[in-house]
Amino acid sequence: MSWHRAGFFAAVGLGGAVLSTAQWMAVLVALFSGAGAIVAVSCATAGLGVAVLAAVGTTGRAHLPLLNTRAGLWGWAAAVHVGGTAGALGLLVLGRAPGSEPGLPGLFAGAAACSVLTAAAFLPGVRARLTVLAAALALVGTAATAAWAAARPPTTAEWLADHHVDRRLLMLGAPPAGYRRTGIGASDQQFTAVYGSERAGGGALRLTVRRISYEDERTAANGCPVPYGRRAVCAGDGGGRQRVRYGQPDASGVAVVPDGVVPPGAVDELRLRRAGFVYVVADGGGGGLDLRAARHLLATLRPATASELAPLPRRR
């Protein structure tokens, strides 16, 4: 392909992309003005686009004999504009898939590629047309693959990497007797697992793992939380564990009990600090903390396996 021909098709692609993208942006703006405005804007931008492409086409008569006639020139210009517009429309449709957002640069590139392929489809010769057909099929295949990749749910490894989840947070304990794991959740700050009781009316346990540096409460020198507005009483539980009991605020919003006294109606949790991380087992709803089960969870901590992480709710 000569440089003159390459320059001609580059101009066609650039012009088609600018016109098609501008048309779709104008139509999107007109959506706020009613059906009449949409029709008027569509007709005006389409007419302008065909006229501009016809002007560009006059420079390519040496490459496309079809352009030597008035009807051929305007027919070619209309076809190129339709091709570019169809490419932009296809990307807009793909943009409705979850995780797929073409944006203006993607819209521009799609319109340019479709404009060039439509223009080149009028080249004389079987070889040239087969080349254009192969390029069009490759473009469709690439777009379909990209759409499929954007629409499919991410793998667990992809989701963890995308959300900057520290894999050292992903720790689970063996379900205690009478409990089963019912759900897990992860973020860049913490990992949570819920263990529901298999007994009728039984409660649940919530295991939370987070970095000590991400603790949102002040802590005393012994690691005991110092929450605002309520009292916390801590005691050693053996094995490096710490039992924390929180008092509920009274009507004035303050748990007024002397230091070291277990508040009435206290809420229990069991904590373990290790290697920069804190592991907390608390009541997950349904009753008081089952200390036997909580100790079992903290004693059996281990990294979660890929199959155990599969239930993570994953969205792009």
Secondary structure, DSSP 4 states (H G I P E B T S, - for coil): --HHHHHHHHHHHHHHHHHHHHHHHHHHHHGGG-HHHHHHHHHHHHHHHHHHHHHHHGGGTTT-GGGGSHHHHHHHHHHHHHHHHHHHHHHHHHTTSTT---HHHHHHHHHHHHHHHHHHTT-SSHHHHHHHHHHHHHHHHHHHHHHHHHHSPPPHHHHHHHTT--GGG-EE-PPPTTEEEEEEEE-SSEEEEEEEESSTT--EEEEEEEEGGG--SEE-TTS-EE-TTS-EEEEEEETTEEEEEEPPP-TTS-----TTPPPTTPEEEEEEEETTEEEEEEE-SSSS--HHHHHHHHHT-EEPPHHHHTTS----
